[in-house]
Amino acid sequence: MSSRDRVLGRVRRALADVTPDERPYEEAVGRDYLREHGRRTTEQMVELLADNLADYRAIVHRSGAEEMPYLVMRLLAAHGSREVLVPPGLPPEWMSAADPVRIHDRAVSTPQRLDQVDSVVTGCAVAIAETGTIVLDGSPDQGRRRISLIPDHHICVVRIPDQVVSAVPQALERLDPARPLTWISGPSATSDIELDRVEGVHGPRKLEVILLG
C-alpha cells in the first residue's frame, strides 16, 4: 500500500459517519457541542476570568471609571516606564494622569524603536472567562498587532461586563475573522525540552489586566 492509499484510507474512515448526500460539509457534520460549560451569572463570569488570568501569571486589577487614570499612572510608575505606546483610539481619560512620554502608533516606527518603549496601554475586543484569554482585533483602542507584542509591559483594559463572555464559541460570534486577531493568555511564555519556563520570548514579559467596571 502506498502512502497515498494510506492517507486516503484515513480520510475515508474519518468521514465514515458523514451523511452520504450532497449537503455541504458544514451541514452534514453535527455542530451540537456545548457553547459553554454551565450557566453563569455576570458576576461569576468576571470572577472566573480574574481567577484564570491570575493562573496564567497576569496581574489583575479592578477599577471604576474615576479611579482608572490614577491606577494607570501607578502601574506605569511602578514599572519605571519613561515612554508608553498609545493606540490612536485609546480613551484619553485613561492616560490623563500618567507622566511618561506618549509614543503614538505610527507606520514609520521601526521594531527597533518600538523595542525601546517601556509599556503599552490598550483596550480589547473580548475576554473569555473559561480560558482566561483576552482577544485584540486591531480596533482603534488597541492599535496594530505589533504594539502589543514588542514592548515588555502590556496594560490591557477589559470593560466589564460588556466585553466578557463565558466561552470561546461566544467570543467567536463577536469577532470578525478578517481582522488581525491576537489571542492573549497571560504574559508571553515558552518552555524548552527540560520544561524550563522562559517569559518574554514572543511578547510582553509582564501583563497587567484592568477590569474596568
Secondary structure, DSSP 8 states (H G I E B T S, - for coil): --HHHHHHHHHHHHTTTS-SSSS-HHHHS---S-SSSS---HHHHHHHHHHHHHHTT-EEEEE-TTTHHHHHHHHHHHHT-SEEEE-TTS-GGGGTT--SEEEE--TT--HHHHHT--EEEE--SEEETTTTEEEE---TTT--GGGGTSSSEEEEEEETTTTEESSHHHHHHHS-TTS--EEE-SS-EEE-TT--EEESSSS-SEEEEEEE-
